[in-house]
Amino acid sequence: MLDENLHSAFADAVRDTPPQTSDPYDRLIRRARRGRRVRLALGGSGLVAAALATLAIVPVAHPAGTGSIAYAGGPVMSDWARRLIASPTRGDLSDDAGYLAEFTGIAARHRADWQVAPNLTAVKVLYAGDDSGTRVVLLVFSNTDRAVFVWFSAPKGAPASLLAKRPTLSNDLEPFATVSYSARPYADKDTTRFTIGLAPAGCRIDSSSDAAHQAWVPVPTGSFAALDTATSAQWWRVTCDGVVHYLGPAEGSGVYLLPTVTDSQLAEALTGARGTVDRDVARFAVSGLEPGTGPVLTTGTPRVLWGGSVPGEQSDPAVVAAAPLANGRGWYVYFETYNPKAPGGAAARTSFKVGTRVALDDPRSLFGLRTADARSNPTDQILVLAPRDAVSAIAVTAGGDRVADVRLTDGIGWLTSTPRTPVTLQALGAKGTVIASYPLDSPSDASVADVAPTIDNW
């Protein structure tokens, strides 16, 4: 599965052009936490709305650096992944041998431009079709141990030469590969929308859209599903050899068109923000929280809560923003940091989203945000967002042991040595009394925005 959400444009555009050309990447991981590290190459003028996490859009006309290797391939971790790679090509172009041969040949010639490792010698098209109303090709470079997953899209009926100029690469290959897309890339005038789910041959995909996900209907294509779009209520169930291996959202990963955030909208979102906020990074974050920009539904106006830098991150500007969840169960929090001088001369963004039950519009609330590294692993750094009159915060174990503390300025501070185990944060007033508490790393807190599958067992 492509655990990513791709939003739009390119790094330099974030600072130098209007906000609608900005382009974040968002990586969805389990328990609704998403992380991303993006390497953006400025190329292909007019790439208006496409980008992705740990994936890179690299137009053939502007290679990101021949001779280097960005895609050594992720490990092929199960027999099911090998079964997916070994499966016959699916899609309504699967029997067009000429088209598949032409496409495979073009991909093989340009693998160096895309920085694919030369030892991934096998090249195979896993899916090719117009089934979704858009021409989509999923391709894999692999050897016995590792694989790079690539997908391409263009208007229905596009020739192989055009399609191959639009690669999106990932070192991650899951046995059930999914892509959801809603964007307007490469100066296309119309928004492209599709959702593809590809299981190993012999498996069966069922679809359900009822609220309880009890009414299942087999998809007519059997082991793959191709839709022009998927609703937030739609789920897929994948059964292989009589065992359900996947049960979850049909659009658990993907690329979404970022809306334009006007200056007035940004000004409204910045009301009450604490710290020092970089407006460009804030615009990015606000765009990513607007309703319709991902599988988690939000409502209302996003709010920027804080801006500044993360300890040890070379003063790269960071922003925390949030929006109410449409399900009424809490808030969706977006952490975003931007490094315009990343190695290799390409801008990088590291970010994630996570849900919380804390009423973030309540000035007396306390919230602790544990950051994640570039690989989406949680760190021991906690951003404390406390009432403004709180002067310090502490982390306390269930046994009452104080394991971390920090002085706060305007209710803000960083706990930099908090253990990665459940603790309770306490905000203290000037007299040392507890004025607010928050259970850090609570599963029930994160689950309010959970779109992870209930079964993902391969």
N, C-alpha and C positions, 0 to 999 in steps of 0.2 A: 504494500500500500504506500502511495506517495503521501507521507505525513506532512504535507505542506499546504499552505494557503498562499497564492501568489497574487500580489496586488499590482503595481504598475510603475513603469518607466525606468529611470536610471539615476545612479547616485548623484552625478553632477547636477542633474535636473532638479534635485531636491532643493538646492540652494539658489540656482541661477534662473529658474523658470517658474511660471505660475504653478499653484498648488496642484492643479489637476494632472500635472505630468509627474508627480512624485510616485515612488513605487516601492512599497514594503513587501517583505516576505514573511510569511507566518507559518510556523511549523506546528501542526497539531500533534500532541502526544497524549498518552492516556491520562485520565483524570482531569481533562480539560486544560492542562498546562501545555503551553506551546512555546517552543523555543526556535530561534533561527539564527543563522549566521549566513550572510549573503555576500557573495562577491559579484559585483555588478560591472559589466563591461559596456561602456557607452558605444553603441553602434546600432545601425539600422534606424535611420531617422524616422521619427513618428511612432516609435513604439509607445503607444499611449497608455496601455493598461495591462501590463503583464510583468510579473516578477515572481520569484519563489524562493523558499527557504532551502538552503543547502543545495539548491539547484541553480544553474546559471543559464540565462538566455544568451547564446553566443551566435550571432548571425555569421554565416559562412564568409560573407564579404569583409568581416571585421574580426578575424580570429583573436582570441584572448591571449595569445602568446604561444606560437608553435614551439615545440621542443620541450615544453614543460608538461607535467602530468598533474591534472587536478582531479581526475577520475580514475583512481586505481581500482575501483570496484569495491563494493561491500561484500562481506562474506555470504556465501550461499549457505544458509544456516539450517536448512531442513530438506528432507526428501521431497516435501511438498513444493518447495521452491524449485528444486530440480525438475519435478514433474511439470511445473508451469513452463519452465524453459523448454522442456522436451515436447510440450503440447503442439499440435498443429496450429497453423495460423488461423485465427478466427476473424469474423467480419465479412461483409458482403463483397469485399475485394480479395478474399482469401484464395479464390481459385483463379485469379488473374495473374498467371505465372510471369508474364512479361512485366507487369507493373511492379510486382514484388522483387523481381531480379534487378530491375532498373533502380529501385529504391535502395536495395541492399548494396548495390555497387556504388551508388553515390555516397551512402553512409560510410562504407569502407574507405573510400578515397578521402573523406573529410574527417576521419577519426582523430588525426593529429591536430587539426584546427580546433576540434572540440576538447582536446587534451585528454583523450582516452588512452589508458595504458596499452602499450603494444602487445603485452602478453595476454590480453583478452581477445583471443584470436577468432572465436566464434561470433558470427553476426547473424541475428535471426529476427525476423518480423513476427511478433506475437499476435498483433491485431492490425488489421487494415480495413477501413470501411467508411461508408457514408451513412451508416445505420442511424446515427444520431442527428443527421442533418448537416453535419460538419465532417469534412474529411479528416480522419484521425489515424495515425499510425503509432503503435507502440513497438519499440525495438529493444533488443538486449544485446550488449557486448558481453561475452562471458568466457570463462574457462571452467575447469572442474571445481574450482574453489571460490571464485569471485565473479561479480557481475555489476555492470552499469546499466541502469534502466533509462531509456530515452523515449520521450513522446514528442510528437509533431502534430500540428493542426493547421488547417487552412480552409478556405471556403470549399464547399462540396464540389467535387469534380476536379480539384486542383491537380496539376501534373506533379509527378514525383520530384522534378527539379525545384519547383516552388516549395513544396512541403518540406523538403530536406534542408531548406534554408532557415527553418524555424525549430531548432532543437532545444529541448529542455531536458537537462541531464540530472540524474540522481545516483548516488552510490548506494541507495537503499532499494532493495528488491524484496517485496513481501510475496508470499504464496498467493494472496488475493490482491491483485494490483487494482487500484482505483485512481481515477482522475476526475475531478470536477472543475469546470472552467466557466468563467463568465467574464470576458474581457474584450478589448478592442485593440489587438496588437498590430504592429507593423503597418501603421497607417490605414488599416482596414476601416471602412466607413461604418460597418455594422458590427454590433457586439456579437461575438462568437460565444455560444453556450453549448456545453455538452457534459455528460457524465458517463463514464465508462467503468464497468466493473469486470474484471477478467480473472476467472478462477482456473485451476488446472483442468485439463480435459477430463471428462468423465464425472466432474462435479455438477451439481445442479444449484441454480440460483432461484430463490423464491423472493417475491416482493410483497410488502405489506405497507399500507398507509393509514390503517385505523389507529386510533389513539392508544389502544392497549397492545397493538401489534400481535394480534391473534389470528387475523384473517390473512392467510398466505396464499399467493397465487404464483405458480411457476412462470418464470419469464419464458417467452416463446423461443428464445435462442439457446436455452439450456445452460451452458457453462459460462456465458458472458451476457452482460446487459449493456445496452447502448441507448441512452436517453438524450433528448435535447436539453433537459434540465431535471433536477430532482428537488422535490419539496423537502422542507425541514422535517415533515412528518413521515417521510418515506424511509423504510428500513429494508435491508437485504438479509437473507439467510442463505448461507452456503453449506450444502450438505455433500460430503464426499464419502463414498463407501459406507453409507448409512449413518455417518456421524456428522453432527452439526459442528463445523469448525469456525464459522463466523456468524454473528448475529448482532447487527448494529446499523447505524445510519448509512444511508446510501450515498451521502456526500460528506463522508468523514475527512476528506482531504480535497484540496483544490486551489483554484485561482479565482479571485473575485475582483470585479471592477471597483476601484476606489471612487467614491463620490468626490465632487469638488467641495472644499471647505472654504467658504468666503471669509474675508477679513472680519466681517461682523459676527459670523458664526464662531470664528476662532476667538474673538474678543469675549464673547459670551462664555465660551468654554474655559477661558483663562480666569474668569471672575473667581476670586478667592484662592487662586493657586498659591502655594508656598514655595520658597526657594527661589532659584534663578532659572527661569524657563527659557529654553531655546525655542523660538517660535516655529522654526522649520520642523524640528523634531516633534513639537506639539501638534503641528498640523498633520503630520504623518499619523500620529497616534489617534487623533480625533477622527481622521478619515477611516481608520481601521475599526472604529467602534460604531460607526453609523449603521443603522438597520439595513440588512441586506448585503453586508460585506463579508459574510461567512456563515457557517452552519449554526452558530450560536446566535439566537435572535435577541437583539437589544431594543430598547425603546427610549424615547426622550432625547434630551441633549447631552452628549458626552461632557464630562468635566475633567479639566486638568487639575490634578491634586498636588503635584510637586514637580519641580525641575531642578537639576543640579548635576552632580557627577557621582559615580560609584567609587568608593575607596579602592585604590589600586588600578583604576582604569584609565590612567593618563589624562584625566580631566575631560574625557569624551562626554559630550552633553547627553543627558538622560532625562526622560520624562515618564511620569506615571499618570495615566488618565483612566477614567472609569465611566461606565454607563449602566443604567438600570437594566436588569434582565427582563425580557418580555414575559417570562413565566412568573414574575412577581416574587421570586424566591431570594433575590439578592442583587448583587452587582457583578459586572464583568470588568476586570482590572487589566489594563494593558501597560506593560513595561517596555520601553523602547530606548535604546542607546545607539548613537551614531558615531562612527569613526571615519572621518574623511581621509585619513592617511593610513589606511590599512596596508599591510604588505602586498606588494605587487602593483601598487598604484591604483587599486580599485577600492571604492568605498565599501565599508562593511557595516551591517546592522545586526545587533543581537537583541532579541526581544522574546517575550512570551506573553500569554494571556492566562488568567486564572480567575475562577469565580470565588465569591465570598458572600456570606450571609450578613456581614457587617453593614449597617446602614451608613454608607459613606457620606450621605447628605446630612448626617447628624453631627454637629460640631463637638459633641461630647464622646464620639465614638473613638475606639482605638483599633488600629489595623496594623499588622506586621506583614510585610511582603518579603518572602525569601526569594532571593534572586536565583537565576540559573546561568550556567556557563554556556559556551558556544555549542555544546553537545546536549543541551537541555538537562544536564545534571544539576540538581539543587546544590547551592553553595552554603557556606556558614554565615553569609552576610544577610542581615535583615534590615530593611528600611522601615523605620518606625514612624507611623503617622498617628499622632496622639492629639488630644485636645491642646489648644494653643497655650493654655496656662500650665501644662505639665512641664516639669523641669527635669525629669529623668525618667528612664524606663529600665526595667529589669526583666530578666528571663528566669523563671522559677520552675523547678521540676515538680513532679507530683508529690515528692517527699518533702518539698519545701526548701530545697537547696537552691541558692542563687548561683546561676551559671554564667551570667553575662549582665552587664549594665552599661548605660550610656547617659551622658548629659544631653538634654534636648534644647534646641533653639527654635522658638516658635512652634514647639510641639514636634519637631523633626529631629531625627538622629539615626545613626547606623550602629547596630549591634554587629560586630565583626567576628565574633568567635562563638556564635550560638550553635550548639550541637544539633545534628540533623535527626533529632528525636523530638517527640511532642513535648512542648513546654508551654507554660502560660506566661504571656507578656503582661506586665503590669505597668501602668503609667502612674507616676507619683507626683503629687503637688508639692508646693513649697515647704509644707510641714511634714513631708514624708508619708502622707496618707495616700492610699490607693484610690485614684479617681476613675480608673477604667481598667478593664481586663480583656484579654483576647487569647483564646486557645490556638496557638500557632500550629500549623501543619495538621489541622483537624480534617479528616477525610470528609466529614459531613459539610464542612465549609467549602471545600473544593468541588464537591459533587453538585452544587447548585447549578453549575453551567456545564455539567458533564455530557459530552457527546461521544464519549468512547464506547466502543461496542461492549455489549454484555458478555459476548463470547468471542474470543479471538485466539483460538487454540490450534496452532499448526505444528 
